[in-house]
Amino acid sequence: MRNKENKHLGIEIEPELHYKLHYISKYYGRSANGEILFLIRQAIKEFEKEEGEIPAPNKD
């Protein structure tokens, strides 16, 4: 079930890139959505390693 607090992100993607994303995600036993989240988390981790932690917004 979808978490109502999570944000939804829709993107357009070229067919070849879409195919390759699904190929890689299957290889690692993840869904395409799971693979995208993994890659985003890796990119953020690398950015913060080089540039410092990104402050999270306050939840009020």
BASE-33883 format. One record per atom (N, C-alpha, C): residue in three letters; z, y, x. Coordinates in steps of 0.05 Angstrom, whole numbers, plus 5000, padded with zeros to 4 digits. Layout:
alaZYX/...
END
This chain:
met500049765017/met500050005000/met500050255018/arg498550445010/arg498250695025/arg500750865024/asn501550965047/asn503851145049/asn502951425040/lys504151535019/lys503351785008/lys503752025027/glu505451985047/glu505952205066/glu503752215088/asn502351995092/asn500251985112/asn497852165104/lys496452265124/lys494152435119/lys491652255119/his489652335104/his487152185104/his485052335120/leu483552195136/leu481452325153/leu478852175148/gly476852315137/gly474252205133/gly472352305154/ile470752125166/ile468852215187/ile466152085181/glu464052225190/glu461452105190/glu460951985218/ile459651755219/ile459251615244/ile456451485244/glu455151505267/glu452451385270/glu452751075267/pro450650955256/pro450650665251/pro451250505276/glu450050575299/glu450550415323/glu453450445332/leu454650685331/leu457450725338/leu459250575319/his458550575293/his460050425273/his460150125279/tyr457750015286/tyr457549735293/tyr459249665317/lys459049835337/lys460549785362/lys463549815358/leu464450005342/leu467250025335/leu468249775322/his466749675302/his467649425289/his467549185308/tyr465649175326/tyr465548965345/tyr468048965363/ile468749195373/ile471149215391/ile473649165375/ser473949265351/ser476349225335/ser476748925329/lys474548785322/lys474748495317/lys475548355343/tyr474448425365/tyr475148305391/tyr478148315396/tyr479348545390/tyr482248575395/tyr483948495371/gly482748395350/gly484248305326/gly485348535310/arg484048755310/arg484848985294/arg482749055273/ser483549205253/ser481549315234/ser480249555248/ala478149655237/ala476849885249/ala478850125247/asn480250145225/asn482250365222/asn484450335243/gly485350085247/gly487350035268/gly486350105296/glu483850045301/glu482750115327/glu482550415331/ile481750555311/ile481550845312/ile484350965317/leu486350875303/leu489050975307/leu490050905335/phe489450675345/phe490150595373/phe488850795393/leu486350845389/leu484951025408/leu485951315406/ile486651405382/ile487751675379/ile490451685393/arg492151485389/arg494751485402/arg494551475432/gln492551325443/gln492151315471/gln491251585482/ala489551725467/ala488551985476/ala490752185476/ile492552175455/ile494752365454/ile496752305477/lys497252055482/lys499151975503/lys498052085530/glu495452055535/glu494252145560/glu494352445562/phe493752585540/phe493852875540/phe496652975546/glu498652865533/glu501352955537/glu502352885565/lys501352675576/lys502152605604/lys501152815623/glu498752925618/glu497553125636/glu498453415629/glu498753465603/glu499153745594/glu501953805583/gly503553605579/gly506253635567/gly506153565538/glu508553505528/glu508853415500/glu507953625480/ile506653535460/ile505853705438/ile508153725418/pro509153965412/pro511453975394/pro510553895365/ala512253735353/ala511753645325/ala512553865306/pro511053905284/pro511754105265/pro514454035251/asn515854235243/asn518354195228/asn517754095200/lys519353895191/lys519053795163/lys521153925146/asp520554135133/asp522454275115/asp521454275087/
END
